[in-house]
Each structure stands twice: as C-alpha cells, then as structure tokens.
Amino acid sequence: MVHFVGAGPGAPDLITVRGAEYLKQADVVIYAGSLVNPVLLGMCRENCKIYNSAEMTLEQVIEVMKNAEAEGKTTLRLHTGDPCLYGAIREQMDLLDELGIAYDDIPGVSSFCGAAAAIRGEYTLPGVSQSVIITRMAGRTPVPEGERLSKLAEHGATMVLFLSAGLLEEVEQELLQGAYTKETPAAIVYKATWPEEKVLYCTVGTLAKSAAEAGVRKTALILVGDFLQSSYERSKLYDPTFTTEFREGTSR
C-alpha cells in the first residue's frame, strides 16, 4: 500500500513516531525534495528506492506507486509539514482510488505550528483573536475570487500566509485594504525549526522591506495580527472565579 506521511516542519525529530516507523520500513520513498529535510532519508533502509518528487510530474509519481504495488512493495509518500495544507495529496489519492491501490494518511506537524513555536506565540488570544486564517497570496496559481487576500483581511483575525514570501509588496497592498494598518504587527519566519531558522519582526507596512534586507525570498511563513502584541485578556478557563465542569468558581 501507500503511506502518505507528514514529515513535519523541518527538524528531523518532529516527524511523528508512526511516520518515522513507516519511513524505516518502506521499500520505496517519494519525497518532496524542495521542502523535506534530507536528513530524514537517513532513516530509510539501505535498499530503499528513493525518488525526488520535485523533479517529477503527478503521472510519474503515480507510475512509481503503481509499479511498487505490482511488485508487492510498500511506498511512502513523504510530504512537508502536514500534507493536508498545500500538499496536493487529493489528486494523488483520487488516482490511487481509480487504480484500486490502498493508502492511508499519517498527519504531521505543520510549519504554521513550527512558526508559532519559533516566536513563542499563541495565535488565539482572548480578547484579541479567536480565529486563524491560513491562506496564501495569489500568484502564478490563482485563488478563488472570494478568497482574495483583501477580502480575508477584512476580518482582522490572526493570519498565516504560506507560499507568499516572494510577493510581499502585493501582500502589503492586499492586507491594507482590510482591517489591518501599516502598524499592525507582523513576523516573517524563515525555515521554522530548521537549524537556519530566522524570525523577522516587523509590521504590515514593512513586510517587503524587512524580507529584502534579510535576503528572505522563499521558504518563509508570514504571520499577521495583534496576537503578536503583549496585550490580551486572561483565559476564563483558568480564572479562579470561573466555574467549569471540573471545579466551582470562587468569588473575588
């Protein structure tokens, strides 16, 4: 069968235990070469066949899986982060369904979680934002009209932008058409959890300038929102005056 595995955001020890075990046992591994940490390939068996999907088309990937299945071998498709986000796994799964090849999906730690860890932050702060918008800037690949960045920016919620580090001038323009201002806090997290991880704190109005000065053009997440500030309300869950299912609140 085929195992789709999330490799995690970069650090090799952030792959899940299940994902690591499948990686050690696989006969064939197809990995996202432009993003997955190659250190992970050191877990593979000595006679494992390894393919770099950055150099392949969808049809070529499926052909490798089909041939491995015909030979009774197990294939592992190694994606970066968690493949449910910008992983292009649905089109692979649909073709495997047509071929009658069994598969499963092992989740991984997404890079947006790695980015939050890098800044030691929390996306959902009481009184600040209780929603996280995960999206990207339209570029060579468009987005649905209703999901234009300027429209999503109207919410003013915490926002995490994938695949947009090379389009920051356009990102600034789109964000400023919504609820954000030039002074809204922002951060650029380059290669979260990798040894070369870098965090650039800035504002919406200085995103492009900050990235250019640091030489960051890709492999970075853009974080936007007031959650990056220090002001927020205390959580009700741990407030001694708040009654929960497990304890009775006390008067002040």
CORGINOR-V456761 format. One record per residue. N is the residue number from 1. PHI is phi in whole degrees, 0 to 359 (* if undefined). OMEGA is omega as a letter, one per 30 degrees, with the letter a starting at -180 (none if undefined). Layout:
# CORGINOR-V456761
n->N phi->PHI omega->OMEGA
n->N phi->PHI omega->OMEGA
This chain:
# CORGINOR-V456761
n->1 phi->* omega->a
n->2 phi->243 omega->l
n->3 phi->253 omega->l
n->4 phi->271 omega->a
n->5 phi->233 omega->l
n->6 phi->277 omega->a
n->7 phi->281 omega->a
n->8 phi->91 omega->a
n->9 phi->284 omega->a
n->10 phi->161 omega->l
n->11 phi->301 omega->a
n->12 phi->298 omega->a
n->13 phi->274 omega->l
n->14 phi->261 omega->l
n->15 phi->289 omega->a
n->16 phi->290 omega->l
n->17 phi->300 omega->l
n->18 phi->296 omega->l
n->19 phi->299 omega->a
n->20 phi->295 omega->a
n->21 phi->295 omega->l
n->22 phi->296 omega->l
n->23 phi->296 omega->l
n->24 phi->292 omega->a
n->25 phi->264 omega->a
n->26 phi->294 omega->l
n->27 phi->273 omega->a
n->28 phi->227 omega->l
n->29 phi->234 omega->l
n->30 phi->244 omega->a
n->31 phi->243 omega->l
n->32 phi->283 omega->a
n->33 phi->297 omega->a
n->34 phi->280 omega->a
n->35 phi->228 omega->a
n->36 phi->286 omega->l
n->37 phi->294 omega->a
n->38 phi->296 omega->l
n->39 phi->302 omega->a
n->40 phi->298 omega->a
n->41 phi->293 omega->l
n->42 phi->293 omega->l
n->43 phi->280 omega->a
n->44 phi->289 omega->l
n->45 phi->297 omega->a
n->46 phi->299 omega->a
n->47 phi->261 omega->l
n->48 phi->288 omega->l
n->49 phi->272 omega->a
n->50 phi->242 omega->a
n->51 phi->235 omega->l
n->52 phi->263 omega->a
n->53 phi->289 omega->l
n->54 phi->297 omega->a
n->55 phi->257 omega->a
n->56 phi->238 omega->l
n->57 phi->266 omega->l
n->58 phi->303 omega->a
n->59 phi->298 omega->l
n->60 phi->291 omega->l
n->61 phi->298 omega->a
n->62 phi->295 omega->l
n->63 phi->297 omega->l
n->64 phi->298 omega->l
n->65 phi->297 omega->a
n->66 phi->296 omega->l
n->67 phi->294 omega->l
n->68 phi->296 omega->l
n->69 phi->297 omega->l
n->70 phi->296 omega->l
n->71 phi->267 omega->l
n->72 phi->73 omega->a
n->73 phi->257 omega->l
n->74 phi->262 omega->a
n->75 phi->251 omega->l
n->76 phi->240 omega->l
n->77 phi->260 omega->a
n->78 phi->263 omega->l
n->79 phi->254 omega->l
n->80 phi->283 omega->l
n->81 phi->56 omega->l
n->82 phi->249 omega->a
n->83 phi->293 omega->l
n->84 phi->288 omega->l
n->85 phi->249 omega->l
n->86 phi->54 omega->a
n->87 phi->264 omega->a
n->88 phi->52 omega->a
n->89 phi->270 omega->a
n->90 phi->300 omega->a
n->91 phi->293 omega->l
n->92 phi->290 omega->a
n->93 phi->296 omega->l
n->94 phi->298 omega->l
n->95 phi->289 omega->l
n->96 phi->294 omega->l
n->97 phi->300 omega->l
n->98 phi->298 omega->a
n->99 phi->273 omega->a
n->100 phi->74 omega->l
n->101 phi->263 omega->a
n->102 phi->286 omega->l
n->103 phi->206 omega->l
n->104 phi->220 omega->a
n->105 phi->228 omega->l
n->106 phi->255 omega->a
n->107 phi->294 omega->l
n->108 phi->227 omega->l
n->109 phi->282 omega->a
n->110 phi->288 omega->l
n->111 phi->294 omega->l
n->112 phi->289 omega->l
n->113 phi->286 omega->l
n->114 phi->298 omega->l
n->115 phi->293 omega->l
n->116 phi->297 omega->l
n->117 phi->294 omega->a
n->118 phi->297 omega->a
n->119 phi->266 omega->a
n->120 phi->54 omega->a
n->121 phi->239 omega->l
n->122 phi->231 omega->a
n->123 phi->291 omega->a
n->124 phi->248 omega->a
n->125 phi->254 omega->l
n->126 phi->304 omega->l
n->127 phi->79 omega->a
n->128 phi->243 omega->l
n->129 phi->202 omega->l
n->130 phi->244 omega->a
n->131 phi->224 omega->l
n->132 phi->236 omega->l
n->133 phi->262 omega->l
n->134 phi->256 omega->a
n->135 phi->205 omega->l
n->136 phi->209 omega->l
n->137 phi->281 omega->l
n->138 phi->295 omega->l
n->139 phi->223 omega->l
n->140 phi->297 omega->l
n->141 phi->257 omega->a
n->142 phi->286 omega->l
n->143 phi->240 omega->l
n->144 phi->303 omega->a
n->145 phi->305 omega->a
n->146 phi->289 omega->a
n->147 phi->248 omega->l
n->148 phi->304 omega->a
n->149 phi->303 omega->a
n->150 phi->297 omega->l
n->151 phi->286 omega->l
n->152 phi->293 omega->a
n->153 phi->292 omega->l
n->154 phi->297 omega->a
n->155 phi->284 omega->a
n->156 phi->70 omega->a
n->157 phi->281 omega->l
n->158 phi->301 omega->a
n->159 phi->229 omega->l
n->160 phi->236 omega->a
n->161 phi->254 omega->l
n->162 phi->268 omega->l
n->163 phi->52 omega->a
n->164 phi->228 omega->a
n->165 phi->296 omega->l
n->166 phi->267 omega->a
n->167 phi->230 omega->a
n->168 phi->288 omega->l
n->169 phi->295 omega->l
n->170 phi->293 omega->l
n->171 phi->300 omega->l
n->172 phi->304 omega->a
n->173 phi->300 omega->a
n->174 phi->292 omega->a
n->175 phi->296 omega->a
n->176 phi->287 omega->l
n->177 phi->276 omega->l
n->178 phi->254 omega->a
n->179 phi->272 omega->a
n->180 phi->274 omega->l
n->181 phi->242 omega->l
n->182 phi->297 omega->a
n->183 phi->267 omega->l
n->184 phi->301 omega->a
n->185 phi->298 omega->l
n->186 phi->212 omega->l
n->187 phi->212 omega->l
n->188 phi->246 omega->a
n->189 phi->250 omega->a
n->190 phi->269 omega->l
n->191 phi->48 omega->l
n->192 phi->305 omega->l
n->193 phi->76 omega->l
n->194 phi->280 omega->l
n->195 phi->302 omega->a
n->196 phi->269 omega->l
n->197 phi->309 omega->l
n->198 phi->217 omega->l
n->199 phi->243 omega->l
n->200 phi->246 omega->l
n->201 phi->270 omega->a
n->202 phi->203 omega->l
n->203 phi->230 omega->l
n->204 phi->303 omega->a
n->205 phi->286 omega->a
n->206 phi->238 omega->a
n->207 phi->301 omega->a
n->208 phi->296 omega->a
n->209 phi->296 omega->a
n->210 phi->296 omega->a
n->211 phi->294 omega->a
n->212 phi->296 omega->a
n->213 phi->294 omega->a
n->214 phi->267 omega->l
n->215 phi->73 omega->l
n->216 phi->266 omega->a
n->217 phi->233 omega->a
n->218 phi->200 omega->l
n->219 phi->54 omega->l
n->220 phi->219 omega->l
n->221 phi->257 omega->l
n->222 phi->252 omega->l
n->223 phi->251 omega->a
n->224 phi->224 omega->l
n->225 phi->142 omega->a
n->226 phi->287 omega->l
n->227 phi->297 omega->l
n->228 phi->282 omega->l
n->229 phi->273 omega->a
n->230 phi->268 omega->a
n->231 phi->273 omega->l
n->232 phi->196 omega->l
n->233 phi->267 omega->l
n->234 phi->292 omega->l
n->235 phi->295 omega->l
n->236 phi->294 omega->a
n->237 phi->304 omega->a
n->238 phi->251 omega->l
n->239 phi->283 omega->a
n->240 phi->298 omega->l
n->241 phi->271 omega->a
n->242 phi->261 omega->a
n->243 phi->275 omega->l
n->244 phi->234 omega->l
n->245 phi->296 omega->a
n->246 phi->253 omega->l
n->247 phi->205 omega->a
n->248 phi->266 omega->l
n->249 phi->290 omega->l
n->250 phi->250 omega->l
n->251 phi->285 omega->a
n->252 phi->292 omega->none
